[in-house]
Amino acid sequence: MVTFTPEQLERYSRHFVLPEIGVSGQKKLLSSKVLVIGAGALGSTALMYLASSGIGTIGIADYDKIELSNLQRQIIHTTESVGQYKANSAKITINNINPDVSVALYKEKITVKNIIDIIRNYDFIIDGSDNFGTKFLINDACVLERKPYSHAGAVKFGGQTMTYLPGKGPCLRCLLGTVPPPNEVCSCSQAGVLGVVPGIIGCIQALEAIKYILGIGDLLTGKVLSFDALHTDIHIMNVQRSSPECDVCGEHPTIISIYDNKNDYEQNETCSIRGV
């Protein structure tokens, strides 16, 4: 049973007056667990809004260290953080935003060996990774473990995001089939990205997690939201499952273990953030 301290009553006062949230909804948030894989461009804003909203436990999976070039878009980190592990830096910022939040760190590369054990403890997963190999690994693990998750990507002036719910709507393989070959995707250092774009998409990912936990509104399930920053245009496209043909979520899947597709995850590990 969650009881509110005087500080929490003030901190979450704007949530309490919303009929869709109120006291019961805030208790759900404080009792929930959300994992963010990648504390970079997408993960930065997602993590900060999850923390400020009162998500009780936030997991951060990232083994990379901060470089100066990251700070153009990865706003959870500061100049003083350069050289530190992103996970450590993100934890400090989260605890400064909201000491209510318990932060679990996974300063290791997400692989077929550890992903199942990590995601199993969480209610919702946010994919903030920067390469398609990892994105497909997250997708397949979440489908197999029946975990809801938000997929996203951003590059140049555009970004996309969609939400997968177990047994409802398409997964990433329904849309793309297999991991694109490395020569078909450009790296973020090659193509560039306007820093605010992944921030906007990351906010939407946090919103999807919060709505899922509260059980309110409509999620981006069966939909792909595309954002064009140059023209300030948001387009939502309805998409269908490729069932029964999908290799992982179809009626007769060929991928019944993440080990079945190990090479697929490893063939593209460049810093590509093209999205769907």
C-alpha positions, 0 to 999 in steps of 0.5 A, a space after each residue: 500500500 502506497 501512502 503519500 508523504 506531505 512532499 509527495 502530496 505537493 509534488 504530484 498535486 497536478 496529477 491528483 486533480 486529473 480525474 484520469 489519474 488522481 490518487 489511485 493513478 499516482 499509486 500505480 505510477 509509484 508502484 510501477 517499473 519501467 526499463 529504458 534501454 539506452 540513456 542517449 538521445 531518445 532515453 534522455 527525455 524519456 527518463 526525465 519525464 518518467 522520473 518527474 511523473 513518479 515511476 517508482 522503479 526505473 531501470 537504465 541499460 547502457 554501457 557507453 560513456 559520455 562524449 562531448 558530441 552527445 550533449 547536443 541531444 542527450 540532455 540528461 547529461 551535462 558537460 561535467 559528465 563527459 567521460 562518465 558512464 551514461 547510466 551513472 550520469 542519468 541516475 544522478 539527474 533522476 535522483 535530483 529530479 525526484 528522490 522517490 525513484 529507485 534506479 537500477 543500473 545495467 552497465 552492460 551490453 544488451 545481448 541474447 545472454 542477458 536481455 530476458 533476465 533484465 526485461 522480465 522484472 519490468 512492466 514496460 520497456 522503452 527502446 532507446 537503442 541506436 542500432 537495428 541489431 539491438 532493436 530487433 533483439 528488444 523486439 523479439 525478447 519482448 514478444 517472446 516474454 509478452 512485454 509491452 514496449 515502445 520502439 522509436 528512431 530518429 535521424 536528421 529532422 524526423 522521428 518515428 515511434 510505435 508501441 507493441 502490446 502482446 497479442 495486439 498490433 504489429 511488432 517490429 518484424 511485422 513492419 521490417 521483416 529482418 534487420 537491414 544490412 549495415 550498408 543500407 542504414 546511415 550512422 548518426 555521425 554520417 546523417 546527423 540529427 537535430 537534437 530536439 527531434 529525438 527529445 520529442 520522440 522520447 517524450 512520446 515514448 514516456 507518455 506511452 509508458 505512463 498511459 499503459 501503466 494508468 490504463 488510459 487513452 489510446 496507445 500507438 498500437 497498430 500505428 506508427 507516429 511520424 514527426 517531421 520537424 522541418 514542417 512541424 507535421 505529425 502523421 499517424 499511419 495505421 499498420 497491420 500485423 503480418 500474422 500469420 507470416 511474422 517470424 516471431 509474433 505470427 501463428 506459426 513462429 520460426 523464432 521461439 527463442 532469441 538464440 534462434 536468431 543470434 546472428 541477425 542481432 549482431 550483423 548491424 551494430 553501427 550507430 544507426 537510428 533510422 527508425 521504422 
